[in-house]
Amino acid sequence: MTDEEYTAALEAERVARCDRARYIVREEHGAFHILRRNGAGQAWGVARYTTSETADLAAAFLNRLKEDEA
């Protein structure tokens, strides 16, 4: 494997990892829930907030952390 092929494989893995899961906000029962949704569309709760602004900010922060980690 050449250096270029190795670099391309690492980049493809990073992109796939970033595309797999996303943090989303969903309103349910008067609260705003942050959910982690995987590539198959399954989602599970991570946290609950009382305002949509705080939930959106937290989800954006978690998504950014995930991208930086990749």
ABEGO torsion letter per residue (X at the ends): XBAAAAAAAAAAAAAAAAAABBBBBBBBGGBBBBBBBBAAGBBBBABBBABAAAAAAAAAAAAAAAAAAX
